Structures are given as C-alpha cells and as structure tokens.
Amino acid sequence: MSIALAFVHTASAASLQVAPTRITIQPGEVAQGLTLSNSGAESVHVQVRVFRWWQENGKDMLEPTDALTVSPPMLQLSAGSEQLIRVVHTGTAPVDGSEASYRVIVDELPLDTGKPQGPGLRFALRYSIPVFVRGSTGTSPASALLARLVDTVDGPVVEIRNPGHGSAQLADLALVDAQDQRHVIAPGLSGYVMPGQTRRWPLPPGSPATGRIEAKLDGEPQARALVPDR
C-alpha cells in the first residue's frame, strides 16, 4: 500500500483509516471487503475509485476499469463510525495461473464548510490499495526475483527483475556488505515488482560496491537474500 498526503488549508480532527492494506480475490470468489473507519471527532467525506494497474518500464500505470467495482463509491463517515466497502470483480478471471491486478483508490474529500479557514492544516488522505485476482487454476502465481547491482550514468542502482507469474511486494530493501552491515536502500514499503518487470532503486551515497541484496517479501517478518542475477 502507498499513502499520499496533501495539505488542505482547513482545520479538522477527522482521521480516515483503511483495512486491509492488500486484497486478494481467490479462485471461486467474486468479492472481498474493505473497511473504512473514522477515528476522528468530525465527519469525513470519502470517494472510492477503481483502476486497472500494471507496470511499464518499472513504472506504475493506472487506468479506469469496469472489471472491478466498489459499493458504495461515495460515502460520509461520521465520527467514530466505520463502513464496509464491497470490492467486486466483474471481469474474467485469469485461467493461465497468473493474476489480474488493480488498485482501489480511497480519497478523503475536503469539506467546504463556508467558515473562515483557521491557521491549522488538515491532511487529506489518499490510500492506494492493491487488489489481486487469482486465476482459476487453483495454483497461486509465484514471483521469481533476481537482483543485481548496476552502474548507470546517474550512479549505482539495485536492479530487481521478476520473470515469475506473480507480483512481489518488497519492504526494507537493503544491501549487506562483507561485514554483515546493512545499508538501507528503501526503508518501509519499497514497492512492487510485477511479472515480467524490472525496477531500480538508487544506492545511497557511501554504499559498498558489492554485497548481498535483502528485502522482506510479501509481508514476511524477516528479510531474505534475493537470488543474484548473474
């Protein structure tokens, strides 16, 4: 999941939260649920939209789609309340052991109260929730990550490619040197590498020129060494 924050010049104590942060619709299923909650002291208006999601040249691409729907798409959450959003796949499920990928974008809509704006700032929240629809073969698509260090005109980078059939979520991407010292490349959620795609992350200044590349994969608590791409 990624969260984009935008400043809105108005005071508010609303706090929008979303769970889960990743949705998988398994073979035989057509829908899953997404729970929105407001832990703040004021009501919040929310818009929920769906997009087809893919990657080109390692960059995330989104376009509107009717293969996935949400209900309700617009709502108002009062203080302390929650709402279940149904996420329904209306398209054709993959049949080749792969997966279809989408994003559900949840936006907090700023309220125009007509009152004079106070000095405070309110954060308008955006949540981007990945949705994966698994194929009907019953076999979960697996990623196959290969990693290497590459010198580019802009400096050294970690390059990770995925020749597998499933997407891989990376977190806490790091380079471990010969003395087992970790050099953090992308802390927290580092991003996804989708099937057939390659992504790059720049190495921080002072990083070693060699070492093993590690990351936490798909929510695993412990980092693992990625297979070298020879």
N, C-alpha and C positions, 0 to 999 in steps of 0.2 A: 504494500500500500504506500501511496505518496500523498502528502498533505500540503496543499499550497495555501499560504496565508496572505491576505491582502488587507491593508489598512483601510478602515472606514471611519470617517470623522463624526462619530456619534458615540454616546455613552450607552453601554448595555452590559448586563450581567449574564446574558444568555450563554450557554455552553453546550454546543452540539457534539454528540458522540455517536459513533457508528460501530456496530459489531455484527458479524466478524469482519476481519480485515482482508479476507480472501474467501471466495465462494467456489466450490466445485460441484457441478451437477453431474452425478454419476449415471452410468448406463441404467436405463429404466426409470429415471427421474425426469421430471419436466420443470421442477421449480425448487427454489430454496428461499430462505427468509433472510432479510437484512433488518436489524433492529436499530432504529434511531431513537436517541434519548436526549432530553434537555435537562441538564443538572443545574441550570442557572435559575435566576429569580424572575426572568421575564420570558414572554413567549418568543418563539423564533419561527420564521417562515422558511420553508425548505423546498428546493426543487431537485428532483431526481431524474437523471437522463442516462441513456444507454448508448454505447458506441462499440462498433467492431474495433478490435485492437490487433495490430500487427507491428512488425518492425521492418524497416528498410535501412540497410547500411548501418545497423546498430541503433537506429533512432526510432522512438515510439511514434506510431501513426494511429490516428483515430478518425473514424467517420461514422455518421449516424447509421443506425441499422434498425430493421424491424424484425430481426431474428431473435431479439431479446426484448422483453417488455417488463415494465415495473408498474406496480399498483399499490398505493396511489402515487402519481408522479409529482403532485404538488400537495403540500400539507402545512398546517400550522401546529407546532408543538407548544403546548402550554408549559409553564414552569413545572419541573419535576415529573413530566409525563414521558411516555415512550410510545412508539408506533412501529408495528411490524410492516415492512415493505415486502411484497411478494415479487421475486425475481423469476420470471418465467421464460424458458427457452421455447420459442415457437418455430425455430428453423429445423433443418435436418441435421441430426447428429452425425458426426464423422463415423465412417464404417471401416476405416483402414488402420485402426489402432492409434490414431493421432488425436488431437484435441482442437476444439474451436475456442478462441479467446476473445473476451470482451472486457469492457470497463464500464462500471456503474459510477457516474459522477454525481456526488451529493454536494449541493451548494447551499450554504446559508445565505438567504436573501436579505440585504439590509432593509430595514424598515424606515419609511419616510413618515415620521410622526408629526411633522409640521411644527415641532417645537424648536426653539433655538438650540443650536448644537453646543454641547458643553465642551470643556477643554480636553476631555478624555478621548481615548482611541478605542474602538471596538475592533476585534479581529473577525473578519468574515471568513468562515472556514470553508475549505473545499476538501472533500475526501474523494480519492480515486481508488475504487475497489476492483481488483482483478477478478474476473469470472471465467472459469474454465469449464467447458462442456466436453466430457469424455466420450469417446467413441463407443459404439455398440458392441464391440468385440469382447468386452469384458476384461481386456488387458489394459492396465494403466500405462499411458505413454511415458517413457523414461527419457530423461535428458542424458547427455554424454559430454561432459565439459572437458575441454582441452585448453591449457593455459601456457602462456609463454611471455617473456619479456621482449619488447621490440623497441629498437631505436627509430624514432621518427624525426622529421625536420623540426617538430615542436618539442622534442625531448623524449625521454624514455617513457614507455607506457606498459601496462599489463594488458595483454590481449587474451580474451577468452572467447572461444567459439563452441558452438553447440551443434554437432552433427546428429544429435538424437531426435526423438519424435515428440518429446515433451519439453515444456518450458521449465527453466530453473530460476529460483529466487536466490540471490546471493545477499549475504549480510556480513558485516565486519571483514571486508576484504583486506588482506594484509600480505606483506612479503616478509618471510622469516629468513634471517641470514644464517651464516655458518655457526654463529654462537647462540643460536636459538632466540635471538632478539627479534621481536615483532615490530615491523614498520607499517603502521596503519595507512592504508591507501584510501579506503572509503568506509568510515565508521557507520554503524547502524545499517539500515537497509540500503544496500549498494545498487539494487536494481535487478531486472530480469534479463536473461538471455534466452530468447525464443528459438525454436527449432530452426536450424539452417542459418542462424545469425551469428555475427561476431561483434563483440563490444570491446571498447578500450577505456581504460582509466589511467590518467597521468600519474606517474610516480611523484611523491612529494620530494622536494629538494633534500639532498643528503641521503637518499635511499641507496642501499647497496646495488651493485650491478648484477649480482647473482643471488639466488636463493629459491626457496620453495614458496609457492603461492597457495595461500589458505583462505577459506571462507566457510561460513555457516550456510548450509544449503537447505532451502525449503523449510525453514523454521527449526532446524536441528539445534540443540543447545550447545553443541561442541563444534568447533571449526575442524575441517578436514583438509588435507593436502589435495590439491587438484592435480589431475594427470598432466604431466608435461606434454606440450605439443611439439614434438620433435620435427 
